[in-house]
Amino acid sequence: MVKKRLVIVGGGPGGYVAAVRAAQLGADVSLVEKDKVGGTCLNRGCIPTKVILHSAELFQALKSGARSGILADNIRIDWPSVLQRKKSIVSGLVAGVAGLLKANGVKVFQGTASLLNDKTLEIVSNQEKQVVAADGIVLAVGSEPAAVSISGAGLPGVIDSTQALELSNIPRSLLIVGGGVIGLEFAAMYGALGTAVTVVEMQDQVLPGVDQEMAAMLQQELTREGVVFHTRAKIRQIAASTLGLTAEVEAGGKVLSMTAEYILVAVGRKPSIARLGIEAAGIAVNHSGIVVNEQFQTNTAGIYAIGDCNGKTLLAHAASAQGVAAVEHFMGHKPGYFSHIIPACIYTTPEFATVGLTEEQAKQSGRAVKVGKFPLSGNGKALIENSGKGLIKIIAGVQYGEILGVQILGPRATDIIAEAALAIRLEATVEELITTIHAHPTISEAVAEAALAVYDQAVHWPPKDH
Ligand code: FAD
């Protein structure tokens, strides 16, 4: 039987996972990557940030070790070693992805692809130009940092998230423009490493769109660690000064002057679709990226767009799941992609993770909801690990008790959220979470307590009318 020829453009978590899945399903798969496989996530996103965050957290933990009975003197950071460790973990994982593609028989082209029409691509590399024909094409070209168009944005020292992972020194001071996920992770990272960090956010809360109470709690924790926040604040211009860079920021009707060694612009991402030839294939785009339907098909038959480049959910695991769904559809299968159950994690200290609806979103959707909250100061393991800082919130439907959303602020929230995602996926009820016995002592016990709190029956927290 003649195999279907599938060409995937981009080897990030969307593209390489799609390639492996398509090969498993029997397609003849080619993957084109202009840089390194693993994409943004592996090379300049998820993984390198977490390597540095890990060192930063360890540094903080050792500095405050006396609380746990550990007395250590002269704790310092060996920054070149931190960067070297990051490099070696990233290169090991990149090699691992290349090995997986090879093991699955995926042909990898090193070069830049552009569409010539709906069935043909041109691949340009250092050495040559070649034309490749396909029965199907998956665009998985990802995204790149969006810039701010203000005077001084191009000055040396005004950096994006990629450059913020390669600084030759730990900055004395850092002004972060944008209090979203990326901005807060860098605030937590450099704050823990000793940098004086200021965050400027245009909206009236950090993490716009996230549960207000939880976002405010996280902001409070980061403030306690020394990060300075200005919400409803807008950067107007940047100028070079003797102390580094000076930004003019409009906040609360006043114009503030802020000086920092570096200014990190973390105001969002834009799809990497320039020079991709989308016009040649007649593919529609809108302000967020390539327009797709629920199967991730573009308006041009046989061409799919997955991951960051369609602007739907800018997360690595969403890109991978979309890649799997797209190639399963292409190969004639019926994929299962649940866009309402995508966990989102923020690797600050404490961590924050959310899945499903927030209380605000559930109410806006017209549902009658009940909310259970359990503060981690009532959880033994959290008290041991971080003095009990954090909160778990469960949003459930009134009629059936079905779990609609879960938000977790606390130690290892990013792992514990998987239980909540599974519960929503299985349409579990509050009762089912309550009767799932959780091990003691664990932070996850607090998930069951938050479920009990939906009925004001938490064991380790007094009832509301107490
Ligand atoms: P990408 O990973 O961007 O991959 C696209 C690939 O396509 C790239 O390798 C690029 O070189 C290639 N390409 C582009 N155009 C062409 C072309 N014309 N020809 C050939 N190749 C091309 N997400 C999480 O889930 N968890 C996190 O902790 C997390 N942390 C992040 C931290 C930072 C600092 C950043 C910037 C992002 C983070 N993300 C995180 C987001 C995550 O990195 C992206 O959502 C994810 O990488 C998107 O995957 P993708 O496959 O769609 O695109």
Boltz pocket constraint, residues with backbone or C-beta under 6 A from the ligand:
constraints:
  - pocket:
      binder: B
      contacts: [[A, 9], [A, 10], [A, 11], [A, 12], [A, 13], [A, 14], [A, 15], [A, 32], [A, 33], [A, 34], [A, 35], [A, 36], [A, 37], [A, 38], [A, 39], [A, 40], [A, 41], [A, 42], [A, 44], [A, 45], [A, 46], [A, 47], [A, 49], [A, 111], [A, 112], [A, 113], [A, 114], [A, 140], [A, 141], [A, 142], [A, 143], [A, 161], [A, 182], [A, 272], [A, 275], [A, 276], [A, 306], [A, 307], [A, 308], [A, 309], [A, 313], [A, 314], [A, 315], [A, 316], [A, 317], [A, 318], [A, 319], [A, 345]]
      max_distance: 6.0
